[in-house]
Amino acid sequence: MALSVHPSLAVHAGKWLMSEIVASSGLAVTDLAGHLGVSRQALSAMLNGRSALSAEMALRFEKAFGLSADTLLRMQSAHDMAVARTYADKVKVTPIRSAA
């Protein structure tokens, strides 16, 4: 049996990074984007939850702040799955039966 995360506990990794890391660092998003080597628009979209955290961006945060990229990606994945579960009943797929 797989463990599931209650949707209320699944936080978008970008929103968590914004509230817990970026805000406390005192860096402006523009300055942080320059330090990370990404565009301000891409960073802002991720930090505000408009786009998902990519593996490359997770690696950049790992290198800059000492966070685990793997943990950040698990956080993003849990959030994505919680969102998908909210409309799972609209996904119409029937099971494939084995011929054996």
BALUM-159480 format. One record per residue: residue number from 1; x, y, z of N, C-alpha, C in turn. Coordinates in pm, 1 decimal. Layout:
# residues N
- NUM; X; Y; Z; X; Y; Z; X; Y; Z
...
END
This chain:
# residues 100
- 1; 84.2; -117.8; 0.0; 0.0; 0.0; 0.0; 88.6; 123.9; 0.0
- 2; 64.7; 213.4; -93.0; 144.3; 336.1; -103.1; 93.4; 439.6; -3.5
- 3; 185.2; 515.3; 49.6; 147.7; 625.2; 137.9; 101.8; 741.7; 53.5
- 4; 4.1; 813.7; 103.1; -40.1; 931.6; 30.8; -31.7; 1053.1; 122.8
- 5; -15.1; 1167.1; 62.9; -5.0; 1292.7; 136.1; -138.8; 1363.8; 124.8
- 6; -191.5; 1406.2; 238.2; -316.7; 1482.0; 234.2; -291.2; 1608.9; 153.9
- 7; -381.7; 1646.1; 63.8; -361.0; 1763.0; -21.7; -325.1; 1890.7; 53.9
- 8; -375.3; 1905.2; 174.5; -345.4; 2026.9; 250.5; -200.3; 2032.1; 296.2
- 9; -131.5; 1918.0; 295.1; 8.7; 1913.0; 336.4; 105.6; 1922.8; 219.2
- 10; 56.8; 1909.7; 98.8; 141.2; 1912.4; -19.8; 163.2; 2057.1; -62.8
- 11; 278.7; 2109.0; -31.4; 310.9; 2248.8; -59.4; 394.3; 2257.1; -186.8
- 12; 362.3; 2352.4; -272.2; 442.3; 2376.0; -392.0; 583.7; 2412.5; -347.9
- 13; 683.0; 2346.5; -404.4; 822.0; 2368.4; -363.6; 864.7; 2514.0; -380.2
- 14; 818.4; 2577.8; -486.4; 854.1; 2717.7; -509.7; 798.8; 2810.3; -403.5
- 15; 674.5; 2787.4; -364.6; 615.2; 2870.5; -260.1; 687.6; 2850.3; -127.3
- 16; 726.6; 2726.2; -99.5; 802.1; 2698.7; 22.6; 938.7; 2768.1; 16.8
- 17; 1006.1; 2756.8; -96.5; 1135.8; 2823.2; -112.1; 1122.8; 2973.6; -92.5
- 18; 1016.6; 3031.7; -148.1; 996.6; 3175.6; -135.3; 978.5; 3215.5; 10.7
- 19; 891.5; 3145.1; 83.0; 861.3; 3185.2; 219.8; 970.9; 3149.0; 318.8
- 20; 1035.4; 3035.4; 300.6; 1131.8; 2987.8; 400.0; 1277.9; 3019.6; 368.8
- 21; 1312.3; 3035.3; 243.9; 1453.0; 3054.0; 206.7; 1477.8; 3192.0; 147.3
- 22; 1407.8; 3224.8; 41.6; 1434.6; 3349.2; -30.1; 1403.4; 3471.0; 55.7
- 23; 1286.4; 3473.3; 117.7; 1247.7; 3588.8; 199.7; 1345.7; 3610.4; 314.0
- 24; 1389.7; 3501.8; 377.1; 1481.4; 3516.4; 490.7; 1624.5; 3549.4; 447.8
- 25; 1656.2; 3526.3; 320.5; 1791.4; 3557.4; 273.1; 1810.4; 3706.9; 250.4
- 26; 1698.8; 3778.2; 234.9; 1706.3; 3921.9; 210.0; 1739.4; 3957.8; 66.5
- 27; 1746.5; 3858.4; -19.5; 1777.7; 3883.3; -160.0; 1651.5; 3917.1; -237.8
- 28; 1662.6; 4010.5; -328.6; 1553.5; 4038.6; -421.5; 1552.5; 3927.3; -526.2
- 29; 1435.7; 3899.7; -581.3; 1423.0; 3793.6; -682.2; 1516.2; 3820.8; -800.1
- 30; 1527.5; 3944.9; -842.1; 1616.4; 3979.1; -953.7; 1761.2; 3945.8; -921.2
- 31; 1805.2; 3979.6; -800.4; 1942.8; 3950.1; -759.6; 1966.4; 3800.2; -748.1
- 32; 1869.4; 3729.4; -690.7; 1883.3; 3584.9; -677.3; 1886.4; 3518.0; -814.5
- 33; 1803.1; 3564.9; -906.1; 1802.4; 3508.7; -1041.8; 1940.3; 3523.7; -1105.3
- 34; 2002.1; 3640.5; -1089.0; 2135.7; 3661.1; -1142.6; 2236.6; 3566.8; -1080.2
- 35; 2226.1; 3547.9; -948.9; 2318.7; 3458.4; -878.8; 2300.7; 3313.5; -924.6
- 36; 2174.6; 3273.8; -946.3; 2146.2; 3136.0; -988.5; 2168.8; 3113.2; -1137.9
- 37; 2180.5; 3222.2; -1214.1; 2201.5; 3210.0; -1358.1; 2075.3; 3175.4; -1434.6
- 38; 1960.9; 3225.9; -1387.1; 1832.7; 3202.9; -1454.2; 1764.4; 3337.5; -1475.0
- 39; 1660.9; 3339.7; -1556.7; 1589.7; 3465.2; -1578.1; 1503.1; 3498.5; -1456.7
- 40; 1480.0; 3626.4; -1435.8; 1394.9; 3669.9; -1325.7; 1253.4; 3615.8; -1345.2
- 41; 1207.8; 3614.2; -1469.8; 1073.5; 3566.7; -1499.3; 1056.3; 3419.3; -1462.7
- 42; 1154.4; 3337.4; -1499.2; 1146.3; 3193.9; -1468.6; 1148.8; 3170.7; -1317.8
- 43; 1237.0; 3241.7; -1248.7; 1246.7; 3225.5; -1103.7; 1119.5; 3273.3; -1035.8
- 44; 1068.5; 3387.9; -1076.6; 947.1; 3442.6; -1017.3; 828.5; 3349.0; -1037.7
- 45; 814.5; 3294.0; -1157.4; 703.8; 3202.0; -1185.9; 710.5; 3080.1; -1095.1
- 46; 829.5; 3026.7; -1074.5; 844.5; 2908.9; -989.6; 818.6; 2944.5; -843.1
- 47; 875.7; 3054.6; -796.3; 859.2; 3093.3; -655.7; 715.4; 3129.7; -620.7
- 48; 638.6; 3171.9; -718.7; 499.0; 3208.3; -694.9; 401.9; 3095.6; -729.2
- 49; 455.7; 2976.8; -760.4; 371.6; 2860.4; -783.6; 306.0; 2854.0; -919.7
- 50; 350.5; 2937.7; -1013.3; 292.8; 2935.4; -1147.8; 360.7; 2833.0; -1238.4
- 51; 478.5; 2786.4; -1198.2; 546.0; 2679.3; -1272.1; 610.6; 2586.0; -1170.6
- 52; 632.6; 2463.6; -1213.7; 689.6; 2362.7; -1124.5; 840.5; 2381.4; -1108.6
- 53; 891.5; 2333.8; -998.3; 1035.2; 2330.5; -974.7; 1096.1; 2222.0; -1063.0
- 54; 1193.4; 2257.1; -1144.3; 1260.8; 2158.7; -1230.0; 1379.5; 2099.0; -1155.4
- 55; 1429.4; 1988.1; -1206.5; 1546.3; 1925.1; -1146.3; 1666.7; 2019.6; -1151.0
- 56; 1681.3; 2091.2; -1261.2; 1793.7; 2184.7; -1274.0; 1782.5; 2299.2; -1173.3
- 57; 1662.7; 2352.0; -1155.9; 1644.1; 2461.2; -1059.6; 1667.0; 2409.8; -917.8
- 58; 1622.3; 2288.9; -888.8; 1646.2; 2229.7; -756.6; 1795.8; 2218.3; -730.7
- 59; 1870.3; 2179.7; -832.3; 2015.6; 2169.2; -820.0; 2079.1; 2305.7; -794.2
- 60; 2028.2; 2408.4; -858.2; 2079.9; 2543.8; -836.9; 2055.7; 2588.8; -692.3
- 61; 1936.8; 2558.9; -638.2; 1909.6; 2592.7; -498.0; 1995.9; 2510.1; -403.9
- 62; 2020.9; 2384.6; -439.3; 2108.6; 2301.0; -358.0; 2248.2; 2362.6; -349.6
- 63; 2300.3; 2405.1; -463.2; 2434.5; 2463.3; -466.1; 2439.5; 2598.5; -395.1
- 64; 2334.6; 2678.1; -406.9; 2334.7; 2812.1; -348.0; 2306.0; 2811.4; -198.1
- 65; 2214.4; 2725.8; -153.7; 2168.8; 2731.2; -15.2; 2197.4; 2605.5; 65.5
- 66; 2253.2; 2502.0; 2.1; 2283.9; 2379.7; 75.0; 2162.7; 2291.4; 101.4
- 67; 2055.0; 2315.1; 28.1; 1935.0; 2232.1; 41.1; 1952.0; 2104.7; -40.3
- 68; 1875.8; 2002.8; -8.1; 1878.9; 1880.2; -86.6; 1787.1; 1894.4; -207.9
- 69; 1844.8; 1885.0; -327.1; 1765.6; 1892.1; -449.8; 1664.0; 1777.9; -453.1
- 70; 1703.6; 1660.9; -403.7; 1613.2; 1546.0; -402.5; 1490.1; 1573.2; -316.6
- 71; 1509.6; 1632.3; -201.0; 1397.8; 1664.7; -112.5; 1305.5; 1767.4; -177.0
- 72; 1363.2; 1868.7; -239.9; 1282.6; 1970.0; -307.4; 1198.8; 1908.4; -418.3
- 73; 1257.5; 1816.1; -492.9; 1183.6; 1751.2; -601.7; 1074.2; 1659.0; -548.8
- 74; 1098.7; 1593.3; -435.2; 993.3; 1511.5; -374.3; 877.6; 1600.1; -328.1
- 75; 910.7; 1718.1; -274.5; 807.7; 1812.7; -232.2; 723.6; 1854.9; -353.2
- 76; 789.7; 1886.4; -464.3; 718.0; 1927.3; -585.0; 631.7; 1814.1; -638.0
- 77; 685.1; 1693.4; -637.6; 611.6; 1577.4; -687.0; 487.2; 1549.8; -601.5
- 78; 500.7; 1560.7; -469.9; 386.4; 1540.1; -380.6; 278.7; 1644.6; -407.6
- 79; 320.7; 1767.6; -430.4; 224.9; 1874.4; -462.8; 154.2; 1844.0; -594.7
- 80; 231.1; 1808.7; -696.9; 173.6; 1780.1; -828.2; 72.8; 1665.4; -821.0
- 81; 106.3; 1560.8; -743.7; 16.8; 1445.6; -731.1; -109.1; 1483.8; -654.5
- 82; -96.6; 1565.3; -552.0; -213.6; 1610.4; -476.0; -307.4; 1690.4; -565.0
- 83; -251.9; 1773.8; -649.9; -334.4; 1851.0; -743.3; -401.7; 1756.8; -842.5
- 84; -327.2; 1660.6; -895.5; -384.0; 1565.8; -992.4; -496.3; 1483.6; -929.2
- 85; -480.9; 1445.6; -804.0; -584.0; 1365.9; -735.8; -715.8; 1441.6; -723.6
- 86; -710.4; 1574.7; -722.3; -834.1; 1651.8; -708.3; -924.0; 1638.3; -831.0
- 87; -867.1; 1601.7; -945.4; -949.5; 1581.9; -1064.9; -934.9; 1441.1; -1122.1
- 88; -892.9; 1345.8; -1038.8; -873.0; 1208.0; -1084.1; -1001.3; 1145.9; -1136.8
- 89; -1116.2; 1184.4; -1081.0; -1242.0; 1126.6; -1126.3; -1277.5; 1169.7; -1268.6
- 90; -1214.5; 1272.6; -1318.7; -1239.0; 1319.6; -1455.8; -1150.7; 1247.5; -1557.9
- 91; -1051.2; 1174.7; -1509.8; -962.3; 1099.3; -1598.9; -1029.2; 965.1; -1627.0
- 92; -1072.1; 946.9; -1748.6; -1147.5; 827.4; -1787.6; -1056.3; 727.2; -1857.3
- 93; -1005.3; 633.0; -1779.9; -920.7; 526.5; -1832.5; -968.4; 395.9; -1768.0
- 94; -986.0; 293.5; -1850.9; -1026.2; 164.5; -1797.2; -902.4; 76.3; -1776.9
- 95; -911.3; -14.7; -1679.7; -797.1; -104.2; -1655.5; -770.8; -196.9; -1773.0
- 96; -646.5; -231.4; -1792.3; -608.3; -328.5; -1895.6; -600.6; -464.6; -1828.1
- 97; -673.5; -560.2; -1880.9; -678.4; -694.3; -1823.2; -571.6; -781.8; -1889.3
- 98; -501.6; -855.8; -1807.7; -399.1; -947.0; -1857.0; -463.4; -1065.4; -1926.9
- 99; -399.2; -1113.4; -2032.9; -451.0; -1228.2; -2109.1; -420.9; -1359.9; -2039.5
- 100; -333.0; -1358.0; -1940.0; -292.2; -1481.8; -1874.5; -393.2; -1536.4; -1780.8
END
